[in-house]
Every structure is written in C-alpha cells, then in structure tokens.
Amino acid sequence: MAHLPIAALALLPASVESAESPDSGSAGIEVVRVNRQRSFGSSVPAGNYSGVAWLGGSRYAVVSDKSAGDGFYVFDIDIDSVSGKVRGVSNKGFRSSGTPNRDQEGIAYEPRRGRVYVSGEKDNRVLEYDSAGLLTGQQLALPEVYATAGSRYGIEALTYNTSTRRFWLSTESTLPCDGRQAGYEAPVRNRLRLQCFDDSLKPGPFFYYEMDVPEVGRKPSDYAMGVSELCALDDGRLLVMEREFFVSPSKLSSWVNVKLFVVSPADSLRGCLLPKAKLLEFKTRLSLFKYNLANYEGMCLGPRLAGGERVLLLVSDSQNRYGGVLKDYFKTIVLRF
C-alpha cells in the first residue's frame, strides 16, 4: 500500500479503542471475543508491517513493506492460551534475501517443505524463500493478467492452508481489465480476483469478489481502499479483510474501517461472483478523543486455545510509527468454528 502521511500529533491523549460490532455466528463461524489491540514499542522495531504467517508455536514470519531489503522478520508472539490476548511480542531477527526491497505485502508459510512465500507489490510476483530468508529460485506461476496490476494497488493479500494445500492471493484493488477502482471520487464496488494455486505453485481457478461501496463522503488528503489480506481456513473457505483508510485534511478526523467477510469458493463455479457473509466490522480513529488509528494489513490463523477456539491474529502498518503518533498494533480475534 502507498505511504499515507499523517501529521505529528504527539500531544494528543491516549484513549480506549473504539467499539466493535461482531456479527456472531455468521456463516457458521462464531466471534467469541474481540481483544483490544496492543503495541510493544520497546521490543518490536518500528516498521510497516503488512503481512504475517504462523510458523508454529509462538513464532510468526512478518513482512514490512519498507524494510531495508527483501526478506522477512521472525517475531515471537506470546498469546494467552485461555483469553487469546497478545501478552508480548519480541523480534528474533530479520531474514534477508540479500536483494532490494520490493514492497513486500503478503506472506504465507508451507510447513511440509519449510518454505516461506512473499508477495511484492512493486514487481507483482510471489517468491519462495527458505527458512533463512534466502531465495530458492521458485515462485508462484502467476497468470499474465497480474503483470497489469501496477505498484500502488498490486498483489497484496496472500495465504496458504495446510489442510487444503492451496495458496490464495488477491490484488488490493480492481485489475484494469475488470473495471474501475473504488475511491473517494469513484463510489463503485472493487471487483477483485481471488486466485487459487496448488502446492506445485501452478494456478488453479479464480473467483470474483466484490467489496462494499466506499464509506468516504468527502475529499481526503490521502486515501486507500482495498482488500488488504486473506486467510484460508481448513474447510476451503476464506476470510477476506476489506480495509478503507481515510486521512482527513484536518488529520484529526482520520479513520480506518476494517470489515471481515467469509466466502466459500469450493461451493461456487470458477470465475463466478462469490456471495459473502460479514463476520465482523470495527473502526479505529485519530481524533481528540480517540487515539487508536491502526491500518490493519496482515492477518493469519494462530494456535487453538484451551477451550478449543482458534486465534485470528492481525498486524498493522504504522508507517514506521509516523510522526511519533502511530503505533505497531497487534490484535487478536477469538473464533469458534
């Protein structure tokens, strides 16, 4: 996602997180608990965290789209086994490929071979890495249409599921051949392709997905609207994160709206438009009374809790803690399915 500058507002008071509205039971998935977002500035380097993948245990691979080079971090994320709350996050180092940054946006882990896959919005490719962060020379065989995506709203979301042995990816906004891109001057529905790949890295079918119409009602100083992440479930369904980021000219009325939807590609014909069911919606803000703005761009499943529920982990892009105001937030949502 393109850099969205926000003026320094360091004198604003901190406040509690804005109210959230889970739609429990939607599409057979129950939202059990939505935990408050937390930041860990002393143990996590300032970054532009745009993707996360669970490596097992308490280890997660995390990409930053403005890191010094191409590669990924490994974070130790301590999640409470009962509540699902994030208790602590620490950086275990950056695994560099030794090549330039390519605007890394999404990340997935394939545990059978211990391979990590990272999508780049600058080159619109998904490359394969070993556990040390070195390039293997392999990549997802993307259909030619993705070369037209551009570098602002290119390949953003990436996920892999070990049960289905399928990768899924999406661009952040509509491909040129599929229509107009939504924005504050274009109140249309983004139409995206959710593209499947098997674990031989060859493409399978794609399905169309339509976002909600933008909420923005006035001209921003900066703006981003798109699908920022996907998360593949064991039964073949996908969680889709829609994110709208509005930066107001006054800066004090800026907000990020996040919506999570469930889709079922396995129940649909390839190339068709998928029906979607809303799972959850929440908004974070930057104002005199709410000081919790978080641009969530990464999402993955984590461990099962003691009660059998599953943790969904979200990470935000603070644009390197821009102006000393934004924070690198981590948030968990506890699901039962």
HUTA-V166138 format. One record per run of one state. SS is the DSSP state (~ for helix, > for strand, _ for the rest). FROM is the first residue (numbers start at 1). LEN is the number of residues. If there is no record, write none. Layout:
SS&FROM&LEN  SS&FROM&LEN
//
This chain:
_&1&19  >&20&1  _&21&5  ~&26&3  _&29&1  >&30&5  _&35&3  >&38&2  _&40&8  >&48&9  _&57&2  >&59&6  _&65&6  >&71&9  _&80&6  >&86&11  _&97&7  >&104&7  _&111&4  >&115&6  _&121&4  >&125&5  _&130&5  >&135&5  _&140&4  ~&144&5  _&149&6  >&155&7  _&162&4  >&166&6  _&172&4  ~&176&3  _&179&4  >&183&1  _&184&2  >&186&1  _&187&4  >&191&8  _&199&4  >&203&8  _&211&11  >&222&11  _&233&5  >&238&10  _&248&6  >&254&10  _&264&1  ~&265&3  _&268&5  >&273&1  _&274&3  >&277&10  _&287&4  >&291&1  _&292&4  >&296&9  _&305&5  >&310&8  _&318&4  ~&322&3  _&325&4  >&329&8  _&337&1
//
